[in-house]
Amino acid sequence: MKYGVIIIEKKEKEYLNRIISMAQYYKDVNYKDSIHKLNEELKYARVLSNKEMPDDVVRFNSFVSITTPFNVSREYQIVTPEKSDIRQNKISILAPMGLALFGYARGDTLKWNFPTGENIISIEDVRQQEVKLETKK
């Protein structure tokens, strides 16, 4: 792992904690496992201000290019659940792939449990788009 722990922006962490807490009641085992794993990683995450965030870290609205050991290459945009549209390669932060990638950086390789089983993902590139999240004041 490039930075030793996942890295997350302060407001994004607050937002993510809210949507994860609402999603914990899902019954799908893989989904629950993904949320549990992300919650564990969030305990040790490095939380930074927006100005301090490295450009190569996956966050809300990031475009992420990945590869798998089966020579599958894809680019996804990580979005909030209501903006998810797999036909446009926009995946929800709460989808197993979104949960797996969030907070990791370009060059990282990770193992994650998906509905199809454990898989290895390599993050080849990360591009940022401006992040605007609704936060409570």
GIVENDA-V714038 format. One record per pair of residues at least 24 apart in sequence whose C-alpha atoms are under 6 Angstrom apart, sorted by sequence separation. I is the first residue (numbers start at 1). J is the second residue. If there is no record, write none. Layout:
# GIVENDA-V714038
I,J ; I,J
This chain:
# GIVENDA-V714038
10,47 ; 7,45 ; 9,47 ; 10,48 ; 6,45 ; 7,46 ; 8,47 ; 9,48 ; 10,49 ; 5,45 ; 9,49 ; 9,50 ; 59,102 ; 58,102 ; 58,103 ; 57,103 ; 58,104 ; 57,104 ; 58,105 ; 57,105 ; 56,105 ; 56,106 ; 68,120 ; 68,121 ; 67,121 ; 67,122 ; 66,122 ; 66,123 ; 66,124 ; 65,124 ; 65,125 ; 64,125 ; 34,96 ; 64,126 ; 63,126 ; 63,127 ; 62,127 ; 62,128 ; 62,129 ; 61,129 ; 56,126 ; 30,115 ; 8,103 ; 7,103 ; 6,103 ; 6,104 ; 1,108
